[in-house]
Amino acid sequence: MTRVFPRPPPSAPSRAWPGAAEARNPPLPPYAGELRDRLTEAIAGEVGFGGGDRAMYAYDASVYRQVPVGVVTPRDAADVEAALEVCRRFGAPVLARGCGTSLTGQAVNGAVVFDFTRHMDGIVELAPMRHTARAQPGVVCDRLRDAAAPYGLTFGPDPATHDHATIGGMIGNNSCGTHSLTAGKTVDNIEELEIVTYDGTRMRVGATGEDELECVIAAGGRRGAIYAGLRHIRDTYADAIRRGLPVIPRRVSGYNLDALLPENGFHVARALVGSEGTLALTLDATCGPPGWSGPCGPARTARAAGSTTTRPTRPRCGRSGATRRAPPACPSGSPATAAGPTGRTPPSTRTSSGPTCAISCACSTGTATTPSSTATGARDASTAASTSTCAASAASMPSGGSWSRPPTSSSRTADRCRGSTGTGTGGPSCGRACSRPS
């Protein structure tokens, strides 16, 4: 016979009352009150140590709950440095937080949380000719992509939360996204970082040549000591790093120690990507190739009919289809510069990495025209001229960059490339579809 136990009566639903958040949260450390007062005096941003603030930042997209000591929303880099100095004085741990989209608890901890999304969310610089942009850590990914879209550029990594994930958070966990196989992970799209360490050392880091590395170490100071320690790790464990780190497209766990290897340019910025703020806080990031890709010629200005303002646009690389293709091989002999179909030689050239040559884009810098049935002959002649004169490659891209294109779906790629084949009404095109090998 089965024994049936009576079901216990349902408990009364919990009700919110004044002080309910404080009752559920763990107690503050003994120095919390004075820490809050000193932070309020030191920074221009907001400081929140109340129960509601702590409860709100105790969650991210994961199942974990870690109640912070308090929350700081700095207004600028000076606020970050001042807040770090105060936290260091009390020995309080700190945690950088983006939009809280982490799935394994990276954005929660029993620390002073730095929320960069409220004030430090500006695009410092957008340089289409160099294919770079400087953004503060609180900038949402889609906002950066939208700002670059008029120039035919994009930021490659696009995680599922791209409409509210921040650049700082993406740097923290080395975000990928659906287009990371073609555009690379976040680590592949970062050129430089402006950082500040817990001890207050502020510096700009990026790729470092051997001569520059020697100079930095010889200069001494805290920066020299950091670089010397990183070089020691590289020299001691280089072989183990090469053997132990798998070469797979979605490797995002752990520290990117392979970025310190000589063949990778001792790239300190990329070594910090994926460290989840455990090594330094990011103040701004310079995003660059390979995610920044797409335009292929000098900047132009297009004016809408009846408008008195101008909008910067750039001719787009023509491709005959959505299939990704390799860059053309460098012809034998010395690097050549190709002239455009209009007889002009673009002012800038680019040297692609790998076996490609320094060549210029043959895009016309004139006003873009829409193909029509009455202009078939002229269009075919223009395409033929482009095919023979434009060897391929993206002009005006920064030297030493890698060959890449914007991560777009096949349908978007087809729409973007209609102008190159003369079968649609796409935007300006350089007619180079036939000049690239299949």
N, C-alpha and C positions, 0 to 999 in steps of 0.2 A: 504494500500500500504506500502511495506517495504522500508524504507529509506536506501540506500546504501551509506556508507561513503567511500570516496576514501582511498586506502591503502597508507600509507606514504612511501616515497622513502626509499630504504634500506640504512642504514648508511654505511659509508665507513669502511672497516675492519681496526682494530687497527694495527698499525705498531710499531715494536720495535725500539726504538731510545735510545741513551745514556741517562741514567737517568730515563728510563721508570719504572723500578722496584721501584725506590725511589718515583716516583710520585704516584704510587698506594698504597704504604705502609703508614701506619700511622706514624706520626712523632716520633722520638726517644725521650725518656725522657731526661731531661736536663743534667743528669749526665752520659749519655751514652758514650760521648767522653772520659771522664776521666776514666770511668769504663773499657772501651776497652784498654786504655793505661796501666792501672794497671794490668789487666789480662794478657796482652802480656808480661809484665815484670815478672809476678809471676809464669807462668807455661811454660813447655816445649812443650806442645801441641799447636794446632792451635786455633786462635781466629778470628771469623768472625762477623763483625757488618755491612758489606756492604748490599746494597739493594738486591743483588742476593742471598747472604747467608740467609737473613731473609725471602725472598720470598720462597726459597727452603724448609725451615723448617716450613713454615706456614701451610702445609697440612699434613694429614695422610690419612688413608684409609676411613675416614668419609667424610661427606659433609661440615664439618666445616673448617673455615679458621681463624687462629689466628696468627698474625705476631709476632714473638718473638722479644725481645730486642736485642739479639745477640746469637751466637752459640759458644760453647766451646767444643773441642774434646781433653779431657785429655789423656795423655800417660800412666799414672799409678795412683795409689791411692794417692800418694803425690800431684800430680797435682789436683786431685779432692778436697783434703783438702785445698790446696792453693787457688783454684778458689772459693771455698765456703767462705773462709775468706775474700776475696776481695768483693764478692757479699754481704756478711753480713755487711761489712763496709759501703756500699752504700745503704743498705736496698733493694737490688734488689732481686726479687723472682727468684727461680730456678725451672727447670723442667728436670727430667730424661727422656731420650728418647731411645728406642730400635731401631727397624727397621721401626717404624711408621705404623704398621699394625692394630692399634686400629680402631674400627668402630664407636666409639661414641665420638671422639675428645679428648681422654685422652693424646695424644702425642703432642698436640699443646696448646700454651698459650702465653700470653704476658709476657714472662719471659726469663731469660738466660737459653738456652737449653744446657744440657749436653749430647753430643752424644758419647756413649761408643763403637759404632760399629767399629770405624776406628782403634783404637789402643788397647783398653782393651778387646781383643777378644781371650784370651788364655785360655787353659785348664791347670790350675795350677797343679793339681794332679789327677791321675786316679789310684785308689786302688781297683783292682778287688777282692782281697781276703776279703776286708771289704765291698765290694759292695757300694762304695762311690766315688764321684768325686768332685773336687773343680773347679769351672769355673768362669771366669770373666763375668760381665754382658753383654758384647758384643758378646759372643759366640753364634753362630747360633745353633738352636736345632738339626738339622741334623748332624752338625759337631760333637757334643757331642755324639750323637747316633752312628755315624760311628766309633768314637774312641773306644766306648765300645763294638761294635759288635764282634770283634775277641774273646772276652772273654764270649760270649753268654749273654751279658748284654744289657740293653737298658734303655733309659729314657722314662718313661711311657707316660706322656702327649704329644700328637702330634696334635696340631691344624692344620687347613687346610693350614696355612702359615708356616709349619714346616721347609720348605727349606730355609726360610730367617728370620723367627721370632727368636729373641734373648732370651737367658735365662733371662736377666734382664727384658725385656718386659713381658715375661711369668710370672715372679714373680710379676710384677706390676699389671697385670690384672687377675692373677690366672687362667691361661689358662687351657683348658680342652682337647678337641680333641676326636676323634672317639673311642679311647681305654681308656678313662677316667673312664668308668664304671668298668673296670677290674683293671686298674693300678692306679686309683685315679687322682685327679686334681693336679695341680702344688703344692698346699699347702700340699698335702699328700706325696710329694716326696722331700721335703726340710728338711734337718736336722739342718743346721746352716747357718747363714748369717753374713758376715762381713759388718758392716754398718757405716755410718757417718751421724750425724744429722746436721741440719742447723747451730746449735751453735758450731759445730766443735767436738762434742763428738764422738769418734770412739770406737767401741766395737764389740765383737763377741757375738751373741745371739743365743739361741737355747732352748732346754728343760731345765727347772730349777726345781730341787727338792725343797721341803719346807725348808730343812736345808740350802741349797745353797742360796735360796732366802733370808733367814734371814741374812746370812753372807754378801750378796751383799748390802742389805739395811743398815746393821750396819756399813759397810765400808764407807758409806756416799759418797760425791762427786756427780757429775752430774748423773753418772750411778745409784747410789743408789737412787737418787731422782726419776729417771725415773721408776725404778722397784717398788718403793714405790707407785707411782701414779698408775701404772698398777695393783698392788695388791689391791689398794683401789677400783678401778673400778670392779675388780673381786669380791671382798667381798661384795660390795654394790649391784651389779646388777646380781649376779650369778643366782638367781632364774629367773629373767626376761630374761636373756640370754638363759637359758635352755628352757623356755617356748616360747620365741619369735623367735628364729632362727630355721627355718625349717630344718629338716634332709632330704635333697634331694641330689641326686648325683651331680647336676649342680648348686649348690648355690655358686655364685661367686660375688654377689653384696655386697657392704658394707664391713666394717671391720670384720675380723675373731676373734671376741671377745671370741668365744667359745674355742679358742686355749689357753686362759688363765685359763680356769677352772681347778680345781685340778685333775679331772679325765683325762684331756688331758696333764698333765705335765707342766702347766704354760709355754707353748712353745711360747716364744716371737718371734722367727723367723717366725713361721707360722702365728702369729697374724699380722705380717707385710706384709705377702703375700696378694696381692690384694689391697693394700693401694695406688697404683699408684704413689709411690714416695712422697706422701704428708707427710709422717712421717720421712723418712730417705732415703738416697741414698745407693744402694747396691754396695759394692766393689768386693765381690766375694760370691759365694753360694756353700754350700756343699750339693750335691744331694745324696739321699740315698733311702732306701726302702720306699714304696713298689715298686716303678718303677724299681729299680735296682734288677733284678731277672733273674733267668734262670740257671746259672751254679750250679753244685751240688757237686763238689769235689775239691781236691787240684789242684793247677795250674800245668800244664805240658808244655813241650816244644816239638813242632813238627817241623821236618826239612824236607823241600821239597827235592825231589830227585835231586841230583846234585847241591844243594845249600849249601853255607857255612854259611848262616845266619839262625837264629832260630826265630820262631814266637811263642809267648805265646798263648796257647790255653787252654781250660778248658773242661772237660767232661760235657755233657749236660744231664739234667734230662730227663729220658725216660718217655714218656706217650703214652698210647695205642691209644689215639684219641684226637680230638680237644676240647672235652668238658672239661670245667673247673671243677675241683673237689676240694673238701675240704681236708685239711690236715688230715692225719690219727690221730685217738685218741691215747692218751698216754696209753700204757699198764699199768695194775695194778702193784703196787710196785714201787720201786725206779727207777729213770731214768737210762736207760741202754745205753751202747755204743756198736754199732754193728760193727763187723769186716767185712772187704771187702772180696770179693770172692778170692782175692789173698792171704789172710791171714794177710794182713796189717791192722792196725788200723789207720785211718786218724788222723793227728795230731790235728785237730781242730774240735770242736763241736759247735752246736748252739742250743740255747733254744728258741723255737718258742713261740710267744705270744698265750695265750689261753690254752686250755687243751691239750697241746702236751708236749712231753718230750725232754730232751736233748739227742739227738742221732746223730750218725755220718753217713755220706754217705758211702755206701758200694761200691762206684765206684772203678773199677780197675785203678791203676795208671800206668799200662803198656801201650804199644803202641796199639793204636786203630786198629782193624782189620775189614775188610769188610766181611759181611756174604756171604757165598757161598753155593752152593748145596752140596758140599762135607764136609761141616763143620756143617751140621744141628745138629748132635748129640751133638757136643761140644757146639754149641750155645744154644741148649735147656738146657743142663746141667748148663751152665753159668747163663742162665736166672733163672733157678730153684734155684740155689745157691743165686742169688741176691734177689729173692723173699723171701727166708727164712731168709736171714741175714740182708738185708737192710730194716729197718722199715719204712723209708721214711724221708725226711727232707733235707734241703739244708745245707750241711756242709760248714764251713768257712764263713757263713754269720754272720754279726755282731749280738752279743747277744742283746736280747730285740727287734729285728726287727720283722716285721710282715710277715706272710706267703704271698707270692705273686709270680707271674710268669710274664715273659715279655709280654707286650701287643702285640700279634701277631694275624693275621687273621687265620681262620681255615685251609686254605691251607698251610700257612707257618708253622703252628703248626704241621700239618701232616708231612710235609717235615722234620721238625726238629726232629720228634719222630720216624722216620723209623728205626733208629738204635736200638731202644729199643725193637722192636717187631721182629727183624730179618727178615723183609720182604723187606728191601730196602738197599740202600747204603749210609745211612746217616752217620754223623760224630760220634765221640766217644760217647758212651752211657753207662749208668750204669745199664741198664736192670731192672729198677724198675717199669715197667709199671703195672705188676700184683700185686705189693705190696701196691698199693693205692686203697682204697675203692671207689666204684662207687658212 
